Amino acid sequence: MRLIMIAVGSIGDVFPLLGIAREMRTRGHAVQVIANPFYAKHVEQVGAELLPIGTAEEHQQMMSHPSITHPRKGWALWLKLGSLNYLKQTYALIEEHAVKGETVLAGSWGAQAALVAREKLGIPAATLHLEPDKFRTAFDSAAMPRRSLVFQSNPAWLKRMQYRLLDKLLIDPAFEPVNAFRRELALPEIQHFWNAGIHSPDLTVGLFPDWWGPLQPDWPQQTKLIGFPLWDQNPDQQFPEEVAEFLDAGEPPVVFSPGGFGNIPEKLFKIVVPVCEELGLRAILLTSNRSLLPKQLPETIGHFQFIPFTPLLNRAAAVVHHAGIGTAALCLAAGTPQIAIPPMHINRDTALRLERLGVGRMISPFSLREESLKQSLRVLLGADTINSNCQEIASRLENSSTIPTAADLLESLVPKA
């Protein structure tokens, strides 16, 4: 069997797919990953072949674009810069490397070229969704941007009407480059893209458990929920000496890992030192951009560009992060309390689900100030119920078989001889 994985987006989008790619390699399958060269070393480490699209500079420009976290424009910009700009190039790579009868395609909602190739070239494809918000429903829906007015409490009939309006005004226009390409290939246009254009009819997988995002009656019938893909590229890596010394020097620290979206890292790092000093907390600041931090840090606060994340979670009192689903899932598996500061609307849904489970707190990026951070840390670290909830959720995620299950499902798409 041959697998072509289309991996687009941020590290949090790409790494879970690389975990599945590695599993396929261990089973003896040929694996090629279509991705930005920014991920070249990571693709190489899982034993796959990189088929590059774009440049690392283009990827970094996308991640740092000032509008990438805009509540209305951000997702469309993400779609354009991260996927649609490379639609034809990705399709050409699939056409060049796929072998009919042997190849299976897989990718996330942004891998539009895979679904086009499925129709035009007859190559089976799987869509792998990391978050429940990729599934539109009139029932227990994901948290949408407030400006959309599609509130979770709205009745089903109103949500359906609002979805149709969103399709007409926002969603379908953003996907117009896909329809233009489909017309070039003599394929029919797609209407209502969020229903009909981002789920493979062959197989659609929710990479989250049903207690995180329950299967809804109006989701695609081919949907299977298989759990979080708890994969860390370096789970057994030892701490660098300076990190080990810091961890051994006192109480477990609060880890601040805000990601690289928008102005959240800058806002957060400006208030971390006074907040932690007032609360008497030790802290680790994870960022590759030293210019975001104060020139001098107290001995109780350490700055590191990179620390192996899975072992770090076992030594952390709590984690403050950008509400990415990959980070959130690893924290859940480790039983580590979380504060989520969502820079994008999809992350907002993740943050709200953490709150509902009683394992974390959400701080809106618009209300991120010293007082809100202090209050959230006090609640998070002072509530026995949060700690017990974290341990209960962690027990659910022991011995996860998500990645082997995903590999089994991909193998099932190979046509039988």
NUGU-573103 format. One record per residue (C-alpha): residue number from 1; x, y, z. Coordinates in nm, 3 decimals. Example, Ala and Ser with C-alpha at 12.3 -4.5 7.8 and 13.67 -1.06 7.14 Angstrom:
<recs>
{rec 1; {1.230; -0.450; 0.780}},
{rec 2; {1.367; -0.106; 0.714}},
</recs>
This chain:
<recs>
{rec 1; {0.000; 0.000; 0.000}},
{rec 2; {0.103; 0.360; -0.064}},
{rec 3; {-0.015; 0.653; 0.147}},
{rec 4; {-0.002; 1.015; 0.036}},
{rec 5; {-0.069; 1.238; 0.337}},
{rec 6; {-0.153; 1.604; 0.275}},
{rec 7; {-0.045; 1.793; 0.588}},
{rec 8; {-0.126; 2.164; 0.592}},
{rec 9; {-0.143; 2.422; 0.869}},
{rec 10; {0.038; 2.479; 1.196}},
{rec 11; {0.246; 2.233; 1.398}},
{rec 12; {-0.068; 2.137; 1.588}},
{rec 13; {-0.239; 2.048; 1.258}},
{rec 14; {0.056; 1.861; 1.109}},
{rec 15; {0.205; 1.660; 1.396}},
{rec 16; {-0.097; 1.431; 1.457}},
{rec 17; {-0.093; 1.337; 1.088}},
{rec 18; {0.279; 1.264; 1.109}},
{rec 19; {0.206; 1.026; 1.396}},
{rec 20; {-0.028; 0.833; 1.168}},
{rec 21; {0.229; 0.847; 0.888}},
{rec 22; {0.490; 0.692; 1.117}},
{rec 23; {0.252; 0.410; 1.211}},
{rec 24; {0.196; 0.337; 0.842}},
{rec 25; {0.571; 0.326; 0.786}},
{rec 26; {0.617; 0.078; 1.073}},
{rec 27; {0.364; -0.144; 0.896}},
{rec 28; {0.581; -0.146; 0.587}},
{rec 29; {0.379; 0.093; 0.370}},
{rec 30; {0.532; 0.357; 0.143}},
{rec 31; {0.443; 0.701; 0.279}},
{rec 32; {0.478; 1.038; 0.110}},
{rec 33; {0.381; 1.362; 0.285}},
{rec 34; {0.281; 1.670; 0.088}},
{rec 35; {0.373; 1.957; 0.318}},
{rec 36; {0.558; 2.284; 0.344}},
{rec 37; {0.940; 2.244; 0.366}},
{rec 38; {0.912; 2.402; 0.712}},
{rec 39; {0.828; 2.047; 0.828}},
{rec 40; {1.102; 1.871; 0.631}},
{rec 41; {1.300; 1.742; 0.930}},
{rec 42; {0.985; 1.619; 1.103}},
{rec 43; {0.871; 1.430; 0.794}},
{rec 44; {1.216; 1.276; 0.763}},
{rec 45; {1.213; 1.168; 1.129}},
{rec 46; {0.899; 0.957; 1.078}},
{rec 47; {1.058; 0.783; 0.780}},
{rec 48; {0.838; 0.941; 0.513}},
{rec 49; {0.928; 1.117; 0.189}},
{rec 50; {0.851; 1.488; 0.168}},
{rec 51; {0.678; 1.620; -0.144}},
{rec 52; {0.727; 1.995; -0.086}},
{rec 53; {0.476; 2.271; -0.157}},
{rec 54; {0.560; 2.638; -0.110}},
{rec 55; {0.854; 2.765; 0.092}},
{rec 56; {0.933; 2.782; 0.463}},
{rec 57; {0.930; 3.161; 0.434}},
{rec 58; {0.574; 3.154; 0.300}},
{rec 59; {0.468; 2.935; 0.591}},
{rec 60; {0.619; 3.173; 0.845}},
{rec 61; {0.457; 3.470; 0.673}},
{rec 62; {0.119; 3.299; 0.699}},
{rec 63; {0.164; 3.220; 1.069}},
{rec 64; {0.263; 3.579; 1.149}},
{rec 65; {0.005; 3.750; 0.926}},
{rec 66; {-0.167; 4.022; 1.133}},
{rec 67; {-0.516; 3.911; 1.023}},
{rec 68; {-0.470; 3.535; 1.072}},
{rec 69; {-0.656; 3.549; 1.406}},
{rec 70; {-0.931; 3.786; 1.289}},
{rec 71; {-1.268; 3.641; 1.404}},
{rec 72; {-1.427; 3.679; 1.059}},
{rec 73; {-1.141; 3.695; 0.809}},
{rec 74; {-0.889; 3.468; 0.980}},
{rec 75; {-1.015; 3.123; 0.876}},
{rec 76; {-1.056; 3.227; 0.509}},
{rec 77; {-0.705; 3.372; 0.509}},
{rec 78; {-0.578; 3.050; 0.669}},
{rec 79; {-0.753; 2.849; 0.397}},
{rec 80; {-0.612; 3.065; 0.118}},
{rec 81; {-0.251; 3.096; 0.237}},
{rec 82; {-0.219; 2.746; 0.381}},
{rec 83; {-0.405; 2.537; 0.125}},
{rec 84; {-0.577; 2.695; -0.174}},
{rec 85; {-0.265; 2.878; -0.292}},
{rec 86; {-0.113; 2.532; -0.346}},
{rec 87; {-0.426; 2.355; -0.475}},
{rec 88; {-0.304; 2.291; -0.829}},
{rec 89; {0.051; 2.211; -0.718}},
{rec 90; {-0.078; 1.958; -0.464}},
{rec 91; {-0.309; 1.799; -0.720}},
{rec 92; {-0.019; 1.770; -0.967}},
{rec 93; {0.192; 1.593; -0.705}},
{rec 94; {-0.090; 1.349; -0.634}},
{rec 95; {-0.139; 1.284; -1.005}},
{rec 96; {0.235; 1.224; -1.047}},
{rec 97; {0.288; 0.992; -0.750}},
{rec 98; {-0.042; 0.808; -0.694}},
{rec 99; {-0.074; 0.452; -0.823}},
{rec 100; {-0.434; 0.355; -0.879}},
{rec 101; {-0.525; 0.042; -0.687}},
{rec 102; {-0.238; 0.092; -0.440}},
{rec 103; {-0.257; 0.452; -0.316}},
{rec 104; {-0.477; 0.604; -0.046}},
{rec 105; {-0.498; 0.979; 0.014}},
{rec 106; {-0.546; 1.136; 0.357}},
{rec 107; {-0.555; 1.488; 0.493}},
{rec 108; {-0.745; 1.742; 0.699}},
{rec 109; {-1.028; 1.972; 0.592}},
{rec 110; {-0.784; 2.195; 0.404}},
{rec 111; {-0.663; 1.910; 0.181}},
{rec 112; {-0.903; 2.001; -0.099}},
{rec 113; {-0.670; 1.861; -0.365}},
{rec 114; {-0.719; 1.512; -0.219}},
{rec 115; {-1.096; 1.528; -0.262}},
{rec 116; {-1.060; 1.663; -0.617}},
{rec 117; {-0.816; 1.382; -0.698}},
{rec 118; {-1.055; 1.129; -0.548}},
{rec 119; {-1.322; 1.229; -0.801}},
{rec 120; {-1.103; 1.288; -1.104}},
{rec 121; {-0.842; 1.013; -1.062}},
{rec 122; {-1.043; 0.753; -0.871}},
{rec 123; {-0.802; 0.742; -0.573}},
{rec 124; {-0.973; 0.662; -0.238}},
{rec 125; {-0.939; 0.936; 0.024}},
{rec 126; {-0.990; 0.987; 0.396}},
{rec 127; {-1.057; 1.316; 0.570}},
{rec 128; {-0.907; 1.345; 0.919}},
{rec 129; {-1.067; 1.613; 1.138}},
{rec 130; {-0.892; 1.718; 1.457}},
{rec 131; {-1.180; 1.919; 1.608}},
{rec 132; {-1.559; 1.881; 1.629}},
{rec 133; {-1.614; 2.225; 1.476}},
{rec 134; {-1.534; 2.080; 1.132}},
{rec 135; {-1.868; 1.899; 1.153}},
{rec 136; {-2.164; 2.129; 1.107}},
{rec 137; {-2.473; 2.034; 1.306}},
{rec 138; {-2.807; 2.186; 1.395}},
{rec 139; {-2.799; 2.008; 1.730}},
{rec 140; {-2.504; 2.009; 1.976}},
{rec 141; {-2.293; 2.246; 1.768}},
{rec 142; {-1.941; 2.370; 1.824}},
{rec 143; {-1.883; 2.722; 1.951}},
{rec 144; {-1.883; 2.962; 1.657}},
{rec 145; {-1.746; 3.319; 1.649}},
{rec 146; {-1.984; 3.546; 1.838}},
{rec 147; {-2.021; 3.772; 1.534}},
{rec 148; {-2.171; 3.483; 1.336}},
{rec 149; {-2.471; 3.483; 1.576}},
{rec 150; {-2.482; 3.102; 1.543}},
{rec 151; {-2.506; 3.040; 1.916}},
{rec 152; {-2.509; 2.688; 2.058}},
{rec 153; {-2.841; 2.761; 2.229}},
{rec 154; {-3.016; 2.856; 1.903}},
{rec 155; {-3.295; 2.618; 1.794}},
{rec 156; {-3.216; 2.374; 1.512}},
{rec 157; {-3.433; 2.552; 1.254}},
{rec 158; {-3.257; 2.883; 1.319}},
{rec 159; {-2.910; 2.727; 1.296}},
{rec 160; {-2.995; 2.572; 0.958}},
{rec 161; {-3.111; 2.908; 0.826}},
{rec 162; {-2.799; 3.080; 0.959}},
{rec 163; {-2.572; 2.815; 0.807}},
{rec 164; {-2.729; 2.874; 0.464}},
{rec 165; {-2.669; 3.246; 0.501}},
{rec 166; {-2.307; 3.189; 0.609}},
{rec 167; {-2.254; 2.963; 0.307}},
{rec 168; {-2.382; 3.228; 0.069}},
{rec 169; {-2.197; 3.523; 0.217}},
{rec 170; {-1.873; 3.375; 0.349}},
{rec 171; {-1.802; 3.002; 0.316}},
{rec 172; {-1.871; 2.929; -0.051}},
{rec 173; {-1.700; 3.249; -0.177}},
{rec 174; {-1.385; 3.150; 0.017}},
{rec 175; {-1.385; 2.810; -0.156}},
{rec 176; {-1.444; 2.954; -0.505}},
{rec 177; {-1.084; 2.870; -0.615}},
{rec 178; {-1.173; 2.503; -0.562}},
{rec 179; {-1.482; 2.530; -0.781}},
{rec 180; {-1.281; 2.716; -1.045}},
{rec 181; {-1.031; 2.429; -1.052}},
{rec 182; {-1.311; 2.173; -1.061}},
{rec 183; {-1.453; 2.348; -1.367}},
{rec 184; {-1.113; 2.320; -1.538}},
{rec 185; {-1.123; 1.945; -1.472}},
{rec 186; {-1.485; 1.914; -1.593}},
{rec 187; {-1.606; 1.828; -1.242}},
{rec 188; {-1.936; 1.961; -1.105}},
{rec 189; {-1.927; 2.260; -0.873}},
{rec 190; {-1.994; 2.216; -0.502}},
{rec 191; {-2.249; 2.420; -0.312}},
{rec 192; {-2.260; 2.443; 0.068}},
{rec 193; {-1.893; 2.353; 0.097}},
{rec 194; {-1.894; 2.306; 0.473}},
{rec 195; {-2.143; 2.021; 0.432}},
{rec 196; {-2.051; 1.875; 0.096}},
{rec 197; {-1.694; 1.980; 0.030}},
{rec 198; {-1.473; 1.900; 0.330}},
{rec 199; {-1.570; 1.540; 0.416}},
{rec 200; {-1.453; 1.247; 0.203}},
{rec 201; {-1.743; 1.014; 0.113}},
{rec 202; {-1.501; 0.720; 0.147}},
{rec 203; {-1.406; 0.784; 0.510}},
{rec 204; {-1.428; 1.079; 0.748}},
{rec 205; {-1.252; 1.041; 1.081}},
{rec 206; {-1.295; 1.249; 1.394}},
{rec 207; {-0.961; 1.240; 1.576}},
{rec 208; {-1.126; 1.296; 1.913}},
{rec 209; {-1.332; 1.079; 2.153}},
{rec 210; {-1.711; 1.083; 2.167}},
{rec 211; {-1.710; 1.232; 2.518}},
{rec 212; {-1.523; 1.534; 2.375}},
{rec 213; {-1.747; 1.581; 2.071}},
{rec 214; {-2.043; 1.339; 2.058}},
{rec 215; {-2.153; 1.207; 1.719}},
{rec 216; {-2.448; 1.413; 1.594}},
{rec 217; {-2.744; 1.279; 1.392}},
{rec 218; {-2.676; 1.512; 1.097}},
{rec 219; {-2.303; 1.443; 1.065}},
{rec 220; {-2.189; 1.246; 0.755}},
{rec 221; {-2.282; 0.879; 0.782}},
{rec 222; {-1.926; 0.769; 0.701}},
{rec 223; {-1.793; 0.945; 1.015}},
{rec 224; {-1.598; 0.747; 1.274}},
{rec 225; {-1.476; 0.892; 1.605}},
{rec 226; {-1.159; 0.720; 1.724}},
{rec 227; {-1.005; 0.939; 1.996}},
{rec 228; {-0.717; 1.185; 2.029}},
{rec 229; {-0.399; 1.100; 1.835}},
{rec 230; {-0.170; 1.136; 2.136}},
{rec 231; {0.160; 1.153; 1.954}},
{rec 232; {0.473; 1.334; 2.061}},
{rec 233; {0.773; 1.310; 1.832}},
{rec 234; {1.014; 1.293; 2.127}},
{rec 235; {0.820; 1.138; 2.419}},
{rec 236; {1.126; 0.980; 2.582}},
{rec 237; {1.376; 1.256; 2.512}},
{rec 238; {1.578; 1.364; 2.815}},
{rec 239; {1.562; 1.720; 2.942}},
{rec 240; {1.860; 1.942; 2.857}},
{rec 241; {2.080; 1.992; 3.161}},
{rec 242; {1.969; 2.350; 3.225}},
{rec 243; {1.602; 2.247; 3.211}},
{rec 244; {1.655; 1.957; 3.451}},
{rec 245; {1.835; 2.188; 3.694}},
{rec 246; {1.550; 2.439; 3.685}},
{rec 247; {1.285; 2.172; 3.740}},
{rec 248; {1.478; 2.021; 4.031}},
{rec 249; {1.532; 2.359; 4.199}},
{rec 250; {1.183; 2.404; 4.341}},
{rec 251; {0.810; 2.344; 4.316}},
{rec 252; {0.653; 2.235; 3.985}},
{rec 253; {0.629; 2.539; 3.757}},
{rec 254; {0.342; 2.679; 3.554}},
{rec 255; {0.431; 2.637; 3.186}},
{rec 256; {0.342; 2.924; 2.953}},
{rec 257; {0.328; 2.809; 2.590}},
{rec 258; {0.112; 3.059; 2.396}},
{rec 259; {0.206; 2.950; 2.044}},
{rec 260; {0.281; 3.200; 1.772}},
{rec 261; {-0.055; 3.341; 1.665}},
{rec 262; {-0.134; 3.712; 1.666}},
{rec 263; {-0.043; 3.929; 1.964}},
{rec 264; {-0.134; 3.679; 2.239}},
{rec 265; {0.229; 3.580; 2.319}},
{rec 266; {0.334; 3.944; 2.353}},
{rec 267; {0.037; 4.032; 2.577}},
{rec 268; {0.084; 3.723; 2.793}},
{rec 269; {0.458; 3.753; 2.846}},
{rec 270; {0.420; 4.118; 2.952}},
{rec 271; {0.215; 4.017; 3.256}},
{rec 272; {0.361; 3.678; 3.350}},
{rec 273; {0.641; 3.803; 3.576}},
{rec 274; {0.433; 4.028; 3.807}},
{rec 275; {0.152; 3.772; 3.825}},
{rec 276; {0.380; 3.481; 3.916}},
{rec 277; {0.577; 3.689; 4.166}},
{rec 278; {0.259; 3.801; 4.343}},
{rec 279; {0.124; 3.444; 4.358}},
{rec 280; {0.461; 3.295; 4.452}},
{rec 281; {0.470; 3.067; 4.148}},
{rec 282; {0.763; 2.934; 3.951}},
{rec 283; {0.722; 2.943; 3.573}},
{rec 284; {0.866; 2.824; 3.245}},
{rec 285; {0.824; 3.045; 2.938}},
{rec 286; {0.838; 2.857; 2.608}},
{rec 287; {0.911; 3.073; 2.304}},
{rec 288; {1.172; 3.100; 2.033}},
{rec 289; {1.129; 3.479; 2.029}},
{rec 290; {1.337; 3.617; 2.318}},
{rec 291; {1.242; 3.974; 2.226}},
{rec 292; {0.891; 3.914; 2.362}},
{rec 293; {1.025; 3.866; 2.716}},
{rec 294; {1.149; 4.114; 2.977}},
{rec 295; {1.523; 4.175; 2.954}},
{rec 296; {1.575; 4.026; 3.300}},
{rec 297; {1.383; 3.737; 3.452}},
{rec 298; {1.383; 3.639; 3.820}},
{rec 299; {1.546; 3.310; 3.917}},
{rec 300; {1.202; 3.156; 3.966}},
{rec 301; {1.113; 3.205; 3.599}},
{rec 302; {1.302; 3.024; 3.326}},
{rec 303; {1.298; 3.082; 2.951}},
{rec 304; {1.360; 2.796; 2.710}},
{rec 305; {1.311; 2.774; 2.335}},
{rec 306; {1.217; 2.407; 2.340}},
{rec 307; {1.150; 2.136; 2.598}},
{rec 308; {1.020; 1.784; 2.521}},
{rec 309; {0.653; 1.842; 2.593}},
{rec 310; {0.522; 1.508; 2.717}},
{rec 311; {0.778; 1.464; 2.998}},
{rec 312; {0.745; 1.835; 3.083}},
{rec 313; {0.372; 1.796; 3.147}},
{rec 314; {0.447; 1.539; 3.416}},
{rec 315; {0.653; 1.802; 3.601}},
{rec 316; {0.418; 2.101; 3.552}},
{rec 317; {0.169; 2.247; 3.798}},
{rec 318; {-0.040; 2.379; 3.508}},
{rec 319; {-0.009; 2.484; 3.144}},
{rec 320; {-0.120; 2.814; 2.993}},
{rec 321; {-0.156; 2.776; 2.617}},
{rec 322; {-0.331; 2.892; 2.300}},
{rec 323; {-0.610; 2.631; 2.318}},
{rec 324; {-0.469; 2.425; 2.033}},
{rec 325; {-0.632; 2.083; 2.029}},
{rec 326; {-0.298; 1.900; 2.019}},
{rec 327; {-0.166; 2.077; 2.328}},
{rec 328; {-0.500; 2.042; 2.506}},
{rec 329; {-0.516; 1.667; 2.437}},
{rec 330; {-0.162; 1.605; 2.565}},
{rec 331; {-0.246; 1.799; 2.883}},
{rec 332; {-0.563; 1.593; 2.927}},
{rec 333; {-0.365; 1.271; 2.892}},
{rec 334; {-0.111; 1.390; 3.149}},
{rec 335; {-0.378; 1.505; 3.395}},
{rec 336; {-0.238; 1.860; 3.392}},
{rec 337; {-0.472; 2.157; 3.461}},
{rec 338; {-0.495; 2.410; 3.179}},
{rec 339; {-0.566; 2.775; 3.109}},
{rec 340; {-0.661; 2.828; 2.746}},
{rec 341; {-0.633; 3.165; 2.571}},
{rec 342; {-0.786; 3.111; 2.225}},
{rec 343; {-0.661; 3.341; 1.948}},
{rec 344; {-0.891; 3.185; 1.685}},
{rec 345; {-1.257; 3.081; 1.695}},
{rec 346; {-1.175; 2.711; 1.655}},
{rec 347; {-0.955; 2.734; 1.961}},
{rec 348; {-1.242; 2.901; 2.146}},
{rec 349; {-1.448; 2.585; 2.104}},
{rec 350; {-1.161; 2.380; 2.248}},
{rec 351; {-1.126; 2.617; 2.544}},
{rec 352; {-1.498; 2.601; 2.623}},
{rec 353; {-1.493; 2.220; 2.614}},
{rec 354; {-1.206; 2.220; 2.865}},
{rec 355; {-1.413; 2.440; 3.095}},
{rec 356; {-1.719; 2.216; 3.062}},
{rec 357; {-1.509; 1.914; 3.159}},
{rec 358; {-1.391; 2.099; 3.468}},
{rec 359; {-1.021; 2.060; 3.382}},
{rec 360; {-0.933; 2.415; 3.290}},
{rec 361; {-1.023; 2.779; 3.252}},
{rec 362; {-1.063; 3.001; 2.947}},
{rec 363; {-0.942; 3.359; 2.926}},
{rec 364; {-1.067; 3.558; 2.629}},
{rec 365; {-0.780; 3.729; 2.446}},
{rec 366; {-0.975; 4.053; 2.483}},
{rec 367; {-0.978; 4.024; 2.863}},
{rec 368; {-0.620; 3.902; 2.908}},
{rec 369; {-0.482; 4.120; 3.188}},
{rec 370; {-0.292; 4.071; 3.511}},
{rec 371; {-0.609; 4.041; 3.717}},
{rec 372; {-0.778; 3.785; 3.490}},
{rec 373; {-0.464; 3.571; 3.479}},
{rec 374; {-0.419; 3.588; 3.858}},
{rec 375; {-0.780; 3.494; 3.919}},
{rec 376; {-0.766; 3.199; 3.679}},
{rec 377; {-0.442; 3.067; 3.828}},
{rec 378; {-0.581; 3.095; 4.181}},
{rec 379; {-0.889; 2.895; 4.084}},
{rec 380; {-0.696; 2.642; 3.879}},
{rec 381; {-0.432; 2.567; 4.141}},
{rec 382; {-0.656; 2.596; 4.445}},
{rec 383; {-0.949; 2.373; 4.350}},
{rec 384; {-0.931; 2.005; 4.442}},
{rec 385; {-1.219; 1.932; 4.206}},
{rec 386; {-1.018; 2.048; 3.904}},
{rec 387; {-0.729; 1.820; 3.997}},
{rec 388; {-0.960; 1.523; 4.049}},
{rec 389; {-1.134; 1.594; 3.718}},
{rec 390; {-0.795; 1.604; 3.545}},
{rec 391; {-0.700; 1.265; 3.688}},
{rec 392; {-1.034; 1.113; 3.589}},
{rec 393; {-1.000; 1.234; 3.229}},
{rec 394; {-0.638; 1.115; 3.215}},
{rec 395; {-0.754; 0.766; 3.314}},
{rec 396; {-0.985; 0.761; 3.011}},
{rec 397; {-0.689; 0.827; 2.782}},
{rec 398; {-0.457; 0.557; 2.915}},
{rec 399; {-0.342; 0.302; 2.657}},
{rec 400; {-0.475; 0.507; 2.366}},
{rec 401; {-0.507; 0.309; 2.042}},
{rec 402; {-0.613; 0.599; 1.820}},
{rec 403; {-0.314; 0.599; 1.586}},
{rec 404; {-0.320; 0.221; 1.519}},
{rec 405; {-0.698; 0.247; 1.464}},
{rec 406; {-0.646; 0.529; 1.214}},
{rec 407; {-0.392; 0.314; 1.030}},
{rec 408; {-0.637; 0.022; 1.023}},
{rec 409; {-0.903; 0.246; 0.868}},
{rec 410; {-0.665; 0.377; 0.603}},
{rec 411; {-0.561; 0.021; 0.515}},
{rec 412; {-0.929; -0.069; 0.472}},
{rec 413; {-0.955; 0.180; 0.183}},
{rec 414; {-0.711; -0.012; -0.037}},
{rec 415; {-0.913; -0.185; -0.311}},
{rec 416; {-0.927; -0.560; -0.259}},
{rec 417; {-0.758; -0.760; -0.534}},
</recs>
